[in-house]
Amino acid sequence: MAIMNIKNKIFSIISISLLILITAAIAILGLPCLALPRQYTAKLINFWSRTMLLFFRSYDGLDWDVQGINNIPSGPFVVASKHQSVWDTIFFTAFFSDAAMVLKRIIILIPFYGLHAIKAKMIWLDRKGHSKSIKKLINQGEKCKKEKRPIVIFPEGTRNRVGKKTKYKPGVTALYKFLNIPCIPVALNSGVYWETKGLKRNKGKIIVKFIEPIEPGLSRDEFEKKLETVIEAETKILIESAVN
């Protein structure tokens, strides 16, 4: 047992070291993108994200499967996803070639990634000053809508352990109501294989499910109830299918 634990620790150290080296190499080599049009940095982030997913698959045996792709509309839309691990953010910037992720401002402080995220014009959410924060969110969302960039937001505003949830924040409702575009609920079970806080992960297959879009026109209460109900119900099904 002791030898097995030592092997696991060594494997984990090597894995994290490789992640850091790959990320640093791509970020440094991609620094010239900061002086080019935004789209080049968006492509760099997409490339890094796809590289990470392939690394997790080949090195850790952590695969993924996407369901409900036919539910993704062709025009601008908002993706409202369950959030259980770091993997989720990486997935969406890999799956969509130019995703506008709604991120906490603290992300800016991450070496290299913060600079590239700013250049790629991700949507920054400031938790201070509720009304001002919502206005900024809507203004940034309007720009993304004009550019037909998919907007990805985690309604709970934070990662939650499997089986847990927190109150959905008003940001997703503001985007849905003011931008007047469809909202695609997304369920997933990444937390079964990846620790909520940290980088520890296990073998398995993460399922990401795009649910039928909620079309514009619902009242605030109707939208919030429907969004939370479908995300939580579908997420529960995915979790149960993974652990049974």
C-alpha positions, -999 to +999 in steps of 0.1 A: +000+000+000+028+024+009+046+017-024+014+023-043+009+057-025+044+067-034+039+057-070+006+077-071+023+108-057+052+106-082+027+102-110+008+132-097+039+153-095+050+144-130+015+151-143+013+185-127+048+194-139+040+185-174+008+206-173+027+236-161+055+231-187+030+227-216+010+257-205+040+279-200+055+269-234+023+276-253+017+309-234+053+321-240+054+311-276+020+327-280+031+361-266+034+376-301-004+371-304-009+398-279+003+423-305-020+409-332-058+411-337-079+394-309-088+364-330-052+351-329-052+349-291-087+333-292-071+306-315-042+302-291-065+296-261-085+271-282-053+253-291-041+252-255-075+239-243-076+211-269-041+202-260-050+199-224-080+177-231-058+154-252-032+153-224-059+143-199-071+116-222-037+101-231-019+106-198-047+102-172-072+081-191-098+108-187-120+109-218-151+128-226-183+125-246-207+153-258-244+147-261-271+169-276-249+188-301-280+191-323-294+214-296-268+241-304-283+268-326-265+286-354-269+322-342-257+339-310-266+321-277-258+318-240-246+285-226-255+281-189-236+251-175-233+232-143-198+238-128-180+210-109-143+213-118-115+231-136-121+208-165-153+225-174-137+258-183-111+240-204-137+220-222-158+250-233-128+269-247-118+238-266-153+229-278-161+264-291-134+281-313-140+315-298-160+312-266-166+343-245-163+329-210-178+348-181-149+348-156-141+361-122-116+391-123-092+371-101-084+351-133-065+381-146-038+374-119-030+340-134+005+343-150+003+344-189-033+331-190-046+363-176-030+384-203-042+361-231-078+361-216-078+399-215-067+400-251-093+374-262-119+397-246-134+372-222-163+387-201-151+398-167-175+396-138-169+420-108-188+408-077-185+443-061-214+466-069-242+444-080-260+468-104-228+481-120-215+446-124-247+435-142-246+465-165-210+457-175-219+421-180-248+431-204-226+456-223-199+430-228-225+405-238-240+428-264-205+430-281-202+392-281-237+390-295-228+413-324-197+392-331-218+360-328-195+346-301-211+319-278-213+332-243-205+306-216-216+313-180-217+291-148-250+302-132-239+292-097-208+314-100-185+287-084-176+251-085-197+227-065-191+191-054-211+163-069-246+164-056-243+199-043-256+232-056-257+269-047-283+295-055-281+305-092-268+340-096-287+367-116-261+371-143-274+344-166-310+358-163-297+393-172-279+379-204-310+360-214-335+389-209-314+418-222-297+401-251-329+383-261-311+352-274-316+315-266-300+300-235-287+264-237-287+246-204-257+222-200-255+193-176-222+174-168-206+150-144-169+161-144-169+162-106-171+124-105-137+122-120-120+155-111-118+170-076-139+202-073-110+221-057-077+212-073-062+192-101-066+156-088-083+135-114-091+099-122-098+077-152-132+077-167-154+094-192-170+128-185-203+134-201-214+169-212-250+173-223-263+202-242-300+204-234-328+218-256-324+257-257-347+279-237-360+304-263-364+341-256-397+353-242-400+337-208-405+359-177-376+361-152-392+336-128-402+312-156-367+312-170-349+308-137-372+279-126-369+261-159-331+266-162-323+253-127-348+225-130-334+210-162-298+215-153-301+199-119-323+170-131-301+161-161-269+165-140-283+141-114-290+115-142-254+118-155-239+115-121-260+084-113-250+068-146-213+073-138-213+060-103-236+030-108 
